């Protein structure tokens, strides 16, 4: 017989889980959060967030990922992962970011993971992953 109290819902979206845990820690007033799951894609997202000071730093240990929270107002994963062309990036900027020039949208392209500004400069589309502001 299954003990339903001890069964935790396992998410398959590591990026969404990590960003939710970061936002929960920020709302609780914590300066850092320890994540138990990570992936190469999440680390690339955190690299971009670190570049823009949304994350101060992160450290990968044997089983955990420790993230020091920077100047984040909000960060979320974008679900479903919309595929965008260069023409439609502006539509999603208006949807997810609070204003012009505020925040970044992270896009997975065939040239790698980059911000929406880099994708517009290079005139390539991709799949929306997350946003930070």
C-alpha positions as CSV (number, residue, x, y, z in Angstrom):
1,X,0.0,0.0,0.0
2,X,1.3,3.5,-0.9
3,X,1.8,6.0,1.9
4,X,0.5,9.1,0.1
5,X,1.8,11.5,2.8
6,X,5.4,10.6,1.9
7,X,5.1,10.8,-1.9
8,X,6.5,14.0,-3.2
9,X,5.6,15.2,-6.7
10,X,8.8,15.0,-8.8
11,X,9.1,17.7,-11.4
12,X,10.9,17.2,-14.6
13,X,11.7,20.9,-15.1
14,X,14.9,21.6,-13.2
15,X,15.1,25.2,-14.3
16,X,11.5,26.0,-13.1
17,X,12.2,24.2,-9.8
18,X,15.4,26.1,-9.2
19,X,14.0,29.5,-10.1
20,X,11.0,28.9,-7.9
21,X,13.3,28.0,-5.0
22,X,15.4,31.1,-5.6
23,X,12.2,33.3,-5.5
24,X,10.9,31.6,-2.4
25,X,14.3,32.1,-0.6
26,X,14.3,35.8,-1.7
27,X,10.8,36.3,-0.4
28,X,11.8,34.7,2.9
29,X,14.7,37.2,3.1
30,X,17.5,34.7,2.6
31,X,20.7,35.6,0.9
32,X,21.4,32.1,-0.5
33,X,19.6,28.9,-1.4
34,X,20.8,25.3,-1.7
35,X,19.4,23.4,-4.7
36,X,19.6,19.6,-4.8
37,X,19.2,19.2,-8.5
38,X,21.2,20.9,-11.3
39,X,22.0,20.5,-15.0
40,X,24.3,22.0,-17.6
41,X,21.4,24.1,-18.9
42,X,20.6,25.5,-15.4
43,X,24.3,26.4,-14.9
44,X,24.3,28.3,-18.2
45,X,21.1,30.2,-17.2
46,X,22.8,31.0,-13.9
47,X,25.9,32.2,-15.7
48,X,23.8,34.7,-17.6
49,X,22.0,35.7,-14.4
50,X,25.4,36.2,-12.8
51,X,26.6,38.3,-15.7
52,X,23.6,40.7,-15.1
53,X,24.0,40.6,-11.3
54,X,20.7,38.8,-10.7
55,X,22.8,36.1,-9.0
56,X,25.9,37.1,-7.0
57,X,27.6,33.7,-7.3
58,X,26.9,30.0,-7.3
59,X,29.0,27.0,-6.3
60,X,28.6,23.4,-7.4
61,X,29.5,20.8,-4.8
62,X,29.2,17.0,-5.1
63,X,25.4,16.8,-4.6
64,X,24.3,20.4,-4.2
65,X,24.2,23.8,-5.9
66,X,24.5,26.8,-3.7
67,X,23.2,30.0,-5.2
68,X,23.9,33.5,-3.7
69,X,20.9,35.7,-4.5
70,X,21.7,39.0,-6.2
71,X,19.5,41.9,-7.2
72,X,16.4,40.0,-8.3
73,X,12.9,41.4,-8.2
74,X,11.5,38.4,-10.0
75,X,12.7,35.4,-12.0
76,X,10.6,32.7,-13.5
77,X,10.8,29.9,-16.0
78,X,8.7,30.4,-19.1
79,X,6.3,27.5,-19.6
80,X,5.4,26.3,-22.1
81,X,8.7,26.9,-23.9
82,X,7.6,29.1,-26.7
83,X,9.5,28.9,-29.9
84,X,10.1,32.4,-31.2
85,X,11.4,34.1,-34.3
86,X,13.3,37.4,-34.2
87,X,10.0,39.1,-35.2
88,X,8.1,37.8,-32.2
89,X,10.7,38.4,-29.5
90,X,9.3,41.9,-28.9
91,X,5.9,40.5,-28.1
92,X,7.3,38.3,-25.4
93,X,9.4,41.2,-24.0
94,X,6.2,43.1,-23.5
95,X,4.6,40.1,-21.9
96,X,7.3,39.1,-19.4
97,X,9.4,42.2,-18.7
98,X,8.1,45.2,-16.7
99,X,9.5,47.9,-19.1
100,X,11.8,48.6,-22.0
101,X,15.4,48.0,-21.0
102,X,14.4,46.3,-17.7
103,X,15.3,42.7,-17.3
104,X,16.3,39.9,-19.6
105,X,14.7,36.9,-21.3
106,X,17.0,33.9,-21.7
107,X,16.6,32.1,-25.0
108,X,18.0,28.7,-26.1
109,X,19.1,29.1,-29.7
110,X,21.0,26.9,-32.1
111,X,24.0,29.2,-31.4
112,X,23.8,28.5,-27.6
113,X,22.0,30.0,-24.6
114,X,21.8,33.8,-24.7
115,X,19.7,36.9,-23.8
116,X,17.0,38.3,-26.0
117,X,19.2,41.3,-26.8
118,X,21.9,39.0,-28.1
119,X,19.4,37.0,-30.1
120,X,18.0,40.2,-31.7
121,X,21.5,41.4,-32.6
122,X,22.4,38.1,-34.2
123,X,18.9,37.8,-35.8
124,X,18.2,34.3,-34.6
125,X,15.2,32.9,-32.8
126,X,14.9,30.0,-30.4
127,X,13.1,28.6,-27.4
128,X,12.2,30.9,-24.4
129,X,13.6,29.5,-21.1
130,X,13.3,32.1,-18.4
131,X,13.2,35.8,-17.5
132,X,14.8,37.9,-14.8
133,X,14.3,41.5,-13.7
